Amino acid sequence: MKAADLIKAFEGRTTLPIDVNDVLAVLRDGGHDDDVEFIGADLDPDILQGAIKIWHDRGGVYGGDPKRMVNIYYHRGHSKDWQRMICCKELFHTVDPAWAQTADPEAIDRLAEEIGLPPEMQDPLKEGIETNLDRLAEWRALAILMPLEARSVLKPYYDSKVLSLADIARQADIPTKYAGLVMHGSWEQIYAALTRPGAI
């Protein structure tokens, strides 16, 4: 299953919030039989919000075919909205193409350094593909946690100031900063780019 297909599987939903376990179920229905575990950990959120570890387990010497195992770590001290955003974002890395996955320790260190930079110091043209895909995963997670149809229902109330960004964030159970992005006038174009045919 491609990331675009995963997003589109949720676009017609209007009931909020979207359960991250539902995202996992759609992935499994799409052929991903990964054994995924969400793990709260003591991370320094100024450096790292979450992380993913993917490996293969044979289940012993005579275990047969290897099974892909996935641990998704999130900072246990974060509020639930941030935990959900982080877990959904990291879940998208299970559908990243092999060429985009970070494997060696040096690349992981570089990725952690680049994604932790403040916006004014980020340079997508010079940063590695892994860093840019990590940022893209945030937008993909947002496209699921605030499905297009749910946004269409809420947008008139936001535009007429009946609902604030904080109200929308509470309904979707997402951080307020992401509610601002999804309610922005350019979101439909961003969504179209995330779900266009051929998108990875």
C-alpha positions, 0 to 999 in steps of 0.5 A: 500500500502506498501512502497516498492510498492510505490517506485516501482510505480516510478522506470520506470520514467525518467522525472525529477523532480518527483512531490511530489503531484504525490506520493500522487496521487499514494498513493490514487490510492493504497487505502490511502484516507488520507486528506494530507496537506503540511504546511510550518512552522518555525522550527529550522532546527538544531533540526527538518527538518520536522514532521508529525501529523496523527489523525482521524476526525469524522466531527462532532458529527454525522459525521459518519466514522472517516477520517484519517487526515495528516499534514506534516510540513516542514521548510519554510526557506529551499530551494525547494529541501530540502522541497521536500525531507522532504515532500516525506520522511514524506509522507512515514510515512503514510504507516508505520505499526501501531507498528512503529508509535510514539504516546506518547510525551516521544517517540516523544521527544526521536525520535527528539533527536535521529534523530538530532544526528550527524552521529558519535553519531548515534547507530542504534542498541540502538536507537528505531525502530521509529528512524531507520524507520525515517532514512529509510524513507529518503532512500525511499524518495530518491528512488522515487525522483530519480527513478531507470530508471532515475538514469540509464540514468544519471549514465553514464554521471556522471561516465564520469564526464559530469555531476557533483553531483550538476548537478544531484541534480538540475535535480532531485531537491534534495539536493546534499548530496542525489545525492551523495548517489543515484549515489554511486555504492552501491545504486542498492543494497540499492534499491533492499533491499528497494523494496524486496518482504516482505519489510515493 
